[in-house]
Amino acid sequence: MLLGKRPTIDASAVILHHDNASAHSSQSTELEIDVIEFQLLSHHPKSPEFFPYDFRFFPEVKSQWRVFFFGSKQALTVESWRIVSCLI
């Protein structure tokens, strides 16, 4: 997909950082990454020290979103910033 959108990019210069979810670490995904010659950035297992947003902000924001109906993208953005600012 990247090479389709940016055909002039040197694939060997791309450093891919992705998590260790099963879809990202499957044999077919790993083979595709090897075929297109992307370099992989080593990745630590998920932990709150490395991914604080996954463990603190996203769950809280998503739980508070359930009580709102957003009529626009701007309303969603404003409410999301309000929730996150209360958590900081």
Phi and psi restraints in degrees (range 20) as a CNS / XPLOR table:
assign (resid 1 and name C) (resid 2 and name N)
       (resid 2 and name CA) (resid 2 and name C) 1.0 -60.8 20.0 2
assign (resid 2 and name N) (resid 2 and name CA)
       (resid 2 and name C) (resid 3 and name N) 1.0 -45.1 20.0 2
assign (resid 2 and name C) (resid 3 and name N)
       (resid 3 and name CA) (resid 3 and name C) 1.0 -67.5 20.0 2
assign (resid 3 and name N) (resid 3 and name CA)
       (resid 3 and name C) (resid 4 and name N) 1.0 -27.9 20.0 2
assign (resid 3 and name C) (resid 4 and name N)
       (resid 4 and name CA) (resid 4 and name C) 1.0 -69.9 20.0 2
assign (resid 4 and name N) (resid 4 and name CA)
       (resid 4 and name C) (resid 5 and name N) 1.0 -37.8 20.0 2
assign (resid 4 and name C) (resid 5 and name N)
       (resid 5 and name CA) (resid 5 and name C) 1.0 -82.2 20.0 2
assign (resid 5 and name N) (resid 5 and name CA)
       (resid 5 and name C) (resid 6 and name N) 1.0 -30.7 20.0 2
assign (resid 5 and name C) (resid 6 and name N)
       (resid 6 and name CA) (resid 6 and name C) 1.0 -131.6 20.0 2
assign (resid 6 and name N) (resid 6 and name CA)
       (resid 6 and name C) (resid 7 and name N) 1.0 74.4 20.0 2
assign (resid 6 and name C) (resid 7 and name N)
       (resid 7 and name CA) (resid 7 and name C) 1.0 -64.4 20.0 2
assign (resid 7 and name N) (resid 7 and name CA)
       (resid 7 and name C) (resid 8 and name N) 1.0 -17.5 20.0 2
assign (resid 7 and name C) (resid 8 and name N)
       (resid 8 and name CA) (resid 8 and name C) 1.0 -88.8 20.0 2
assign (resid 8 and name N) (resid 8 and name CA)
       (resid 8 and name C) (resid 9 and name N) 1.0 -3.6 20.0 2
assign (resid 8 and name C) (resid 9 and name N)
       (resid 9 and name CA) (resid 9 and name C) 1.0 -73.1 20.0 2
assign (resid 9 and name N) (resid 9 and name CA)
       (resid 9 and name C) (resid 10 and name N) 1.0 143.3 20.0 2
assign (resid 9 and name C) (resid 10 and name N)
       (resid 10 and name CA) (resid 10 and name C) 1.0 -85.9 20.0 2
assign (resid 10 and name N) (resid 10 and name CA)
       (resid 10 and name C) (resid 11 and name N) 1.0 105.3 20.0 2
assign (resid 10 and name C) (resid 11 and name N)
       (resid 11 and name CA) (resid 11 and name C) 1.0 -59.5 20.0 2
assign (resid 11 and name N) (resid 11 and name CA)
       (resid 11 and name C) (resid 12 and name N) 1.0 -30.5 20.0 2
assign (resid 11 and name C) (resid 12 and name N)
       (resid 12 and name CA) (resid 12 and name C) 1.0 -71.0 20.0 2
assign (resid 12 and name N) (resid 12 and name CA)
       (resid 12 and name C) (resid 13 and name N) 1.0 -14.6 20.0 2
assign (resid 12 and name C) (resid 13 and name N)
       (resid 13 and name CA) (resid 13 and name C) 1.0 -90.4 20.0 2
assign (resid 13 and name N) (resid 13 and name CA)
       (resid 13 and name C) (resid 14 and name N) 1.0 -7.0 20.0 2
assign (resid 13 and name C) (resid 14 and name N)
       (resid 14 and name CA) (resid 14 and name C) 1.0 -81.2 20.0 2
assign (resid 14 and name N) (resid 14 and name CA)
       (resid 14 and name C) (resid 15 and name N) 1.0 131.6 20.0 2
assign (resid 14 and name C) (resid 15 and name N)
       (resid 15 and name CA) (resid 15 and name C) 1.0 -111.6 20.0 2
assign (resid 15 and name N) (resid 15 and name CA)
       (resid 15 and name C) (resid 16 and name N) 1.0 115.8 20.0 2
assign (resid 15 and name C) (resid 16 and name N)
       (resid 16 and name CA) (resid 16 and name C) 1.0 -95.2 20.0 2
assign (resid 16 and name N) (resid 16 and name CA)
       (resid 16 and name C) (resid 17 and name N) 1.0 127.7 20.0 2
assign (resid 16 and name C) (resid 17 and name N)
       (resid 17 and name CA) (resid 17 and name C) 1.0 -117.8 20.0 2
assign (resid 17 and name N) (resid 17 and name CA)
       (resid 17 and name C) (resid 18 and name N) 1.0 113.0 20.0 2
assign (resid 17 and name C) (resid 18 and name N)
       (resid 18 and name CA) (resid 18 and name C) 1.0 -139.6 20.0 2
assign (resid 18 and name N) (resid 18 and name CA)
       (resid 18 and name C) (resid 19 and name N) 1.0 160.3 20.0 2
assign (resid 18 and name C) (resid 19 and name N)
       (resid 19 and name CA) (resid 19 and name C) 1.0 -80.7 20.0 2
assign (resid 19 and name N) (resid 19 and name CA)
       (resid 19 and name C) (resid 20 and name N) 1.0 -178.3 20.0 2
assign (resid 19 and name C) (resid 20 and name N)
       (resid 20 and name CA) (resid 20 and name C) 1.0 -100.4 20.0 2
assign (resid 20 and name N) (resid 20 and name CA)
       (resid 20 and name C) (resid 21 and name N) 1.0 30.4 20.0 2
assign (resid 20 and name C) (resid 21 and name N)
       (resid 21 and name CA) (resid 21 and name C) 1.0 -62.5 20.0 2
assign (resid 21 and name N) (resid 21 and name CA)
       (resid 21 and name C) (resid 22 and name N) 1.0 154.0 20.0 2
assign (resid 21 and name C) (resid 22 and name N)
       (resid 22 and name CA) (resid 22 and name C) 1.0 -58.9 20.0 2
assign (resid 22 and name N) (resid 22 and name CA)
       (resid 22 and name C) (resid 23 and name N) 1.0 -36.2 20.0 2
assign (resid 22 and name C) (resid 23 and name N)
       (resid 23 and name CA) (resid 23 and name C) 1.0 -66.0 20.0 2
assign (resid 23 and name N) (resid 23 and name CA)
       (resid 23 and name C) (resid 24 and name N) 1.0 -30.2 20.0 2
assign (resid 23 and name C) (resid 24 and name N)
       (resid 24 and name CA) (resid 24 and name C) 1.0 -85.0 20.0 2
assign (resid 24 and name N) (resid 24 and name CA)
       (resid 24 and name C) (resid 25 and name N) 1.0 -22.3 20.0 2
assign (resid 24 and name C) (resid 25 and name N)
       (resid 25 and name CA) (resid 25 and name C) 1.0 -109.5 20.0 2
assign (resid 25 and name N) (resid 25 and name CA)
       (resid 25 and name C) (resid 26 and name N) 1.0 12.6 20.0 2
assign (resid 25 and name C) (resid 26 and name N)
       (resid 26 and name CA) (resid 26 and name C) 1.0 -68.0 20.0 2
assign (resid 26 and name N) (resid 26 and name CA)
       (resid 26 and name C) (resid 27 and name N) 1.0 159.8 20.0 2
assign (resid 26 and name C) (resid 27 and name N)
       (resid 27 and name CA) (resid 27 and name C) 1.0 -61.0 20.0 2
assign (resid 27 and name N) (resid 27 and name CA)
       (resid 27 and name C) (resid 28 and name N) 1.0 -41.2 20.0 2
assign (resid 27 and name C) (resid 28 and name N)
       (resid 28 and name CA) (resid 28 and name C) 1.0 -66.6 20.0 2
assign (resid 28 and name N) (resid 28 and name CA)
       (resid 28 and name C) (resid 29 and name N) 1.0 -37.3 20.0 2
assign (resid 28 and name C) (resid 29 and name N)
       (resid 29 and name CA) (resid 29 and name C) 1.0 -67.0 20.0 2
assign (resid 29 and name N) (resid 29 and name CA)
       (resid 29 and name C) (resid 30 and name N) 1.0 -45.6 20.0 2
assign (resid 29 and name C) (resid 30 and name N)
       (resid 30 and name CA) (resid 30 and name C) 1.0 -60.4 20.0 2
assign (resid 30 and name N) (resid 30 and name CA)
       (resid 30 and name C) (resid 31 and name N) 1.0 -40.5 20.0 2
assign (resid 30 and name C) (resid 31 and name N)
       (resid 31 and name CA) (resid 31 and name C) 1.0 -63.6 20.0 2
assign (resid 31 and name N) (resid 31 and name CA)
       (resid 31 and name C) (resid 32 and name N) 1.0 -43.5 20.0 2
assign (resid 31 and name C) (resid 32 and name N)
       (resid 32 and name CA) (resid 32 and name C) 1.0 -62.5 20.0 2
assign (resid 32 and name N) (resid 32 and name CA)
       (resid 32 and name C) (resid 33 and name N) 1.0 -41.0 20.0 2
assign (resid 32 and name C) (resid 33 and name N)
       (resid 33 and name CA) (resid 33 and name C) 1.0 -62.6 20.0 2
assign (resid 33 and name N) (resid 33 and name CA)
       (resid 33 and name C) (resid 34 and name N) 1.0 -40.8 20.0 2
assign (resid 33 and name C) (resid 34 and name N)
       (resid 34 and name CA) (resid 34 and name C) 1.0 -65.2 20.0 2
assign (resid 34 and name N) (resid 34 and name CA)
       (resid 34 and name C) (resid 35 and name N) 1.0 -41.9 20.0 2
assign (resid 34 and name C) (resid 35 and name N)
       (resid 35 and name CA) (resid 35 and name C) 1.0 -63.4 20.0 2
assign (resid 35 and name N) (resid 35 and name CA)
       (resid 35 and name C) (resid 36 and name N) 1.0 -43.1 20.0 2
assign (resid 35 and name C) (resid 36 and name N)
       (resid 36 and name CA) (resid 36 and name C) 1.0 -86.3 20.0 2
assign (resid 36 and name N) (resid 36 and name CA)
       (resid 36 and name C) (resid 37 and name N) 1.0 -0.1 20.0 2
assign (resid 36 and name C) (resid 37 and name N)
       (resid 37 and name CA) (resid 37 and name C) 1.0 65.4 20.0 2
assign (resid 37 and name N) (resid 37 and name CA)
       (resid 37 and name C) (resid 38 and name N) 1.0 34.2 20.0 2
assign (resid 37 and name C) (resid 38 and name N)
       (resid 38 and name CA) (resid 38 and name C) 1.0 -76.1 20.0 2
assign (resid 38 and name N) (resid 38 and name CA)
       (resid 38 and name C) (resid 39 and name N) 1.0 142.2 20.0 2
assign (resid 38 and name C) (resid 39 and name N)
       (resid 39 and name CA) (resid 39 and name C) 1.0 -83.0 20.0 2
assign (resid 39 and name N) (resid 39 and name CA)
       (resid 39 and name C) (resid 40 and name N) 1.0 146.6 20.0 2
assign (resid 39 and name C) (resid 40 and name N)
       (resid 40 and name CA) (resid 40 and name C) 1.0 -106.1 20.0 2
assign (resid 40 and name N) (resid 40 and name CA)
       (resid 40 and name C) (resid 41 and name N) 1.0 134.9 20.0 2
assign (resid 40 and name C) (resid 41 and name N)
       (resid 41 and name CA) (resid 41 and name C) 1.0 -84.1 20.0 2
assign (resid 41 and name N) (resid 41 and name CA)
       (resid 41 and name C) (resid 42 and name N) 1.0 129.6 20.0 2
assign (resid 41 and name C) (resid 42 and name N)
       (resid 42 and name CA) (resid 42 and name C) 1.0 -60.3 20.0 2
assign (resid 42 and name N) (resid 42 and name CA)
       (resid 42 and name C) (resid 43 and name N) 1.0 147.0 20.0 2
assign (resid 42 and name C) (resid 43 and name N)
       (resid 43 and name CA) (resid 43 and name C) 1.0 -131.1 20.0 2
assign (resid 43 and name N) (resid 43 and name CA)
       (resid 43 and name C) (resid 44 and name N) 1.0 130.9 20.0 2
assign (resid 43 and name C) (resid 44 and name N)
       (resid 44 and name CA) (resid 44 and name C) 1.0 -81.1 20.0 2
assign (resid 44 and name N) (resid 44 and name CA)
       (resid 44 and name C) (resid 45 and name N) 1.0 152.9 20.0 2
assign (resid 44 and name C) (resid 45 and name N)
       (resid 45 and name CA) (resid 45 and name C) 1.0 -57.6 20.0 2
assign (resid 45 and name N) (resid 45 and name CA)
       (resid 45 and name C) (resid 46 and name N) 1.0 152.6 20.0 2
assign (resid 45 and name C) (resid 46 and name N)
       (resid 46 and name CA) (resid 46 and name C) 1.0 -60.8 20.0 2
assign (resid 46 and name N) (resid 46 and name CA)
       (resid 46 and name C) (resid 47 and name N) 1.0 133.4 20.0 2
assign (resid 46 and name C) (resid 47 and name N)
       (resid 47 and name CA) (resid 47 and name C) 1.0 -154.1 20.0 2
assign (resid 47 and name N) (resid 47 and name CA)
       (resid 47 and name C) (resid 48 and name N) 1.0 152.6 20.0 2
assign (resid 47 and name C) (resid 48 and name N)
       (resid 48 and name CA) (resid 48 and name C) 1.0 -57.7 20.0 2
assign (resid 48 and name N) (resid 48 and name CA)
       (resid 48 and name C) (resid 49 and name N) 1.0 -27.9 20.0 2
assign (resid 48 and name C) (resid 49 and name N)
       (resid 49 and name CA) (resid 49 and name C) 1.0 -67.9 20.0 2
assign (resid 49 and name N) (resid 49 and name CA)
       (resid 49 and name C) (resid 50 and name N) 1.0 -34.0 20.0 2
assign (resid 49 and name C) (resid 50 and name N)
       (resid 50 and name CA) (resid 50 and name C) 1.0 -92.1 20.0 2
assign (resid 50 and name N) (resid 50 and name CA)
       (resid 50 and name C) (resid 51 and name N) 1.0 -26.2 20.0 2
assign (resid 50 and name C) (resid 51 and name N)
       (resid 51 and name CA) (resid 51 and name C) 1.0 -133.2 20.0 2
assign (resid 51 and name N) (resid 51 and name CA)
       (resid 51 and name C) (resid 52 and name N) 1.0 64.5 20.0 2
assign (resid 51 and name C) (resid 52 and name N)
       (resid 52 and name CA) (resid 52 and name C) 1.0 -61.9 20.0 2
assign (resid 52 and name N) (resid 52 and name CA)
       (resid 52 and name C) (resid 53 and name N) 1.0 -31.1 20.0 2
assign (resid 52 and name C) (resid 53 and name N)
       (resid 53 and name CA) (resid 53 and name C) 1.0 -67.6 20.0 2
assign (resid 53 and name N) (resid 53 and name CA)
       (resid 53 and name C) (resid 54 and name N) 1.0 -36.4 20.0 2
assign (resid 53 and name C) (resid 54 and name N)
       (resid 54 and name CA) (resid 54 and name C) 1.0 -64.5 20.0 2
assign (resid 54 and name N) (resid 54 and name CA)
       (resid 54 and name C) (resid 55 and name N) 1.0 -32.6 20.0 2
assign (resid 54 and name C) (resid 55 and name N)
       (resid 55 and name CA) (resid 55 and name C) 1.0 -100.6 20.0 2
assign (resid 55 and name N) (resid 55 and name CA)
       (resid 55 and name C) (resid 56 and name N) 1.0 -20.3 20.0 2
assign (resid 55 and name C) (resid 56 and name N)
       (resid 56 and name CA) (resid 56 and name C) 1.0 -115.6 20.0 2
assign (resid 56 and name N) (resid 56 and name CA)
       (resid 56 and name C) (resid 57 and name N) 1.0 -59.2 20.0 2
assign (resid 56 and name C) (resid 57 and name N)
       (resid 57 and name CA) (resid 57 and name C) 1.0 -77.4 20.0 2
assign (resid 57 and name N) (resid 57 and name CA)
       (resid 57 and name C) (resid 58 and name N) 1.0 -51.7 20.0 2
assign (resid 57 and name C) (resid 58 and name N)
       (resid 58 and name CA) (resid 58 and name C) 1.0 -59.1 20.0 2
assign (resid 58 and name N) (resid 58 and name CA)
       (resid 58 and name C) (resid 59 and name N) 1.0 -46.6 20.0 2
assign (resid 58 and name C) (resid 59 and name N)
       (resid 59 and name CA) (resid 59 and name C) 1.0 -61.5 20.0 2
assign (resid 59 and name N) (resid 59 and name CA)
       (resid 59 and name C) (resid 60 and name N) 1.0 -38.8 20.0 2
assign (resid 59 and name C) (resid 60 and name N)
       (resid 60 and name CA) (resid 60 and name C) 1.0 -68.5 20.0 2
assign (resid 60 and name N) (resid 60 and name CA)
       (resid 60 and name C) (resid 61 and name N) 1.0 -44.9 20.0 2
assign (resid 60 and name C) (resid 61 and name N)
       (resid 61 and name CA) (resid 61 and name C) 1.0 -61.9 20.0 2
assign (resid 61 and name N) (resid 61 and name CA)
       (resid 61 and name C) (resid 62 and name N) 1.0 -46.8 20.0 2
assign (resid 61 and name C) (resid 62 and name N)
       (resid 62 and name CA) (resid 62 and name C) 1.0 -62.4 20.0 2
assign (resid 62 and name N) (resid 62 and name CA)
       (resid 62 and name C) (resid 63 and name N) 1.0 -38.2 20.0 2
assign (resid 62 and name C) (resid 63 and name N)
       (resid 63 and name CA) (resid 63 and name C) 1.0 -67.6 20.0 2
assign (resid 63 and name N) (resid 63 and name CA)
       (resid 63 and name C) (resid 64 and name N) 1.0 -35.2 20.0 2
assign (resid 63 and name C) (resid 64 and name N)
       (resid 64 and name CA) (resid 64 and name C) 1.0 -77.6 20.0 2
assign (resid 64 and name N) (resid 64 and name CA)
       (resid 64 and name C) (resid 65 and name N) 1.0 -25.8 20.0 2
assign (resid 64 and name C) (resid 65 and name N)
       (resid 65 and name CA) (resid 65 and name C) 1.0 -63.8 20.0 2
assign (resid 65 and name N) (resid 65 and name CA)
       (resid 65 and name C) (resid 66 and name N) 1.0 -28.0 20.0 2
assign (resid 65 and name C) (resid 66 and name N)
       (resid 66 and name CA) (resid 66 and name C) 1.0 -61.2 20.0 2
assign (resid 66 and name N) (resid 66 and name CA)
       (resid 66 and name C) (resid 67 and name N) 1.0 -23.1 20.0 2
assign (resid 66 and name C) (resid 67 and name N)
       (resid 67 and name CA) (resid 67 and name C) 1.0 -94.6 20.0 2
assign (resid 67 and name N) (resid 67 and name CA)
       (resid 67 and name C) (resid 68 and name N) 1.0 0.8 20.0 2
assign (resid 67 and name C) (resid 68 and name N)
       (resid 68 and name CA) (resid 68 and name C) 1.0 -116.7 20.0 2
assign (resid 68 and name N) (resid 68 and name CA)
       (resid 68 and name C) (resid 69 and name N) 1.0 151.5 20.0 2
assign (resid 68 and name C) (resid 69 and name N)
       (resid 69 and name CA) (resid 69 and name C) 1.0 -114.6 20.0 2
assign (resid 69 and name N) (resid 69 and name CA)
       (resid 69 and name C) (resid 70 and name N) 1.0 125.2 20.0 2
assign (resid 69 and name C) (resid 70 and name N)
       (resid 70 and name CA) (resid 70 and name C) 1.0 -102.9 20.0 2
assign (resid 70 and name N) (resid 70 and name CA)
       (resid 70 and name C) (resid 71 and name N) 1.0 121.7 20.0 2
assign (resid 70 and name C) (resid 71 and name N)
       (resid 71 and name CA) (resid 71 and name C) 1.0 -82.2 20.0 2
assign (resid 71 and name N) (resid 71 and name CA)
       (resid 71 and name C) (resid 72 and name N) 1.0 -11.7 20.0 2
assign (resid 71 and name C) (resid 72 and name N)
       (resid 72 and name CA) (resid 72 and name C) 1.0 -155.1 20.0 2
assign (resid 72 and name N) (resid 72 and name CA)
       (resid 72 and name C) (resid 73 and name N) 1.0 163.7 20.0 2
assign (resid 72 and name C) (resid 73 and name N)
       (resid 73 and name CA) (resid 73 and name C) 1.0 -64.0 20.0 2
assign (resid 73 and name N) (resid 73 and name CA)
       (resid 73 and name C) (resid 74 and name N) 1.0 -36.2 20.0 2
assign (resid 73 and name C) (resid 74 and name N)
       (resid 74 and name CA) (resid 74 and name C) 1.0 -64.4 20.0 2
assign (resid 74 and name N) (resid 74 and name CA)
       (resid 74 and name C) (resid 75 and name N) 1.0 -40.8 20.0 2
assign (resid 74 and name C) (resid 75 and name N)
       (resid 75 and name CA) (resid 75 and name C) 1.0 -63.2 20.0 2
assign (resid 75 and name N) (resid 75 and name CA)
       (resid 75 and name C) (resid 76 and name N) 1.0 -40.1 20.0 2
assign (resid 75 and name C) (resid 76 and name N)
       (resid 76 and name CA) (resid 76 and name C) 1.0 -62.4 20.0 2
assign (resid 76 and name N) (resid 76 and name CA)
       (resid 76 and name C) (resid 77 and name N) 1.0 -44.6 20.0 2
assign (resid 76 and name C) (resid 77 and name N)
       (resid 77 and name CA) (resid 77 and name C) 1.0 -63.5 20.0 2
assign (resid 77 and name N) (resid 77 and name CA)
       (resid 77 and name C) (resid 78 and name N) 1.0 -45.6 20.0 2
assign (resid 77 and name C) (resid 78 and name N)
       (resid 78 and name CA) (resid 78 and name C) 1.0 -61.8 20.0 2
assign (resid 78 and name N) (resid 78 and name CA)
       (resid 78 and name C) (resid 79 and name N) 1.0 -46.0 20.0 2
assign (resid 78 and name C) (resid 79 and name N)
       (resid 79 and name CA) (resid 79 and name C) 1.0 -66.7 20.0 2
assign (resid 79 and name N) (resid 79 and name CA)
       (resid 79 and name C) (resid 80 and name N) 1.0 -38.0 20.0 2
assign (resid 79 and name C) (resid 80 and name N)
       (resid 80 and name CA) (resid 80 and name C) 1.0 -62.8 20.0 2
assign (resid 80 and name N) (resid 80 and name CA)
       (resid 80 and name C) (resid 81 and name N) 1.0 -44.0 20.0 2
assign (resid 80 and name C) (resid 81 and name N)
       (resid 81 and name CA) (resid 81 and name C) 1.0 -63.6 20.0 2
assign (resid 81 and name N) (resid 81 and name CA)
       (resid 81 and name C) (resid 82 and name N) 1.0 -37.7 20.0 2
assign (resid 81 and name C) (resid 82 and name N)
       (resid 82 and name CA) (resid 82 and name C) 1.0 -62.6 20.0 2
assign (resid 82 and name N) (resid 82 and name CA)
       (resid 82 and name C) (resid 83 and name N) 1.0 -45.0 20.0 2
assign (resid 82 and name C) (resid 83 and name N)
       (resid 83 and name CA) (resid 83 and name C) 1.0 -63.2 20.0 2
assign (resid 83 and name N) (resid 83 and name CA)
       (resid 83 and name C) (resid 84 and name N) 1.0 -48.2 20.0 2
assign (resid 83 and name C) (resid 84 and name N)
       (resid 84 and name CA) (resid 84 and name C) 1.0 -64.4 20.0 2
assign (resid 84 and name N) (resid 84 and name CA)
       (resid 84 and name C) (resid 85 and name N) 1.0 -39.7 20.0 2
assign (resid 84 and name C) (resid 85 and name N)
       (resid 85 and name CA) (resid 85 and name C) 1.0 -64.5 20.0 2
assign (resid 85 and name N) (resid 85 and name CA)
       (resid 85 and name C) (resid 86 and name N) 1.0 -28.8 20.0 2
assign (resid 85 and name C) (resid 86 and name N)
       (resid 86 and name CA) (resid 86 and name C) 1.0 -73.3 20.0 2
assign (resid 86 and name N) (resid 86 and name CA)
       (resid 86 and name C) (resid 87 and name N) 1.0 -23.8 20.0 2
assign (resid 86 and name C) (resid 87 and name N)
       (resid 87 and name CA) (resid 87 and name C) 1.0 -86.3 20.0 2
assign (resid 87 and name N) (resid 87 and name CA)
       (resid 87 and name C) (resid 88 and name N) 1.0 -19.5 20.0 2
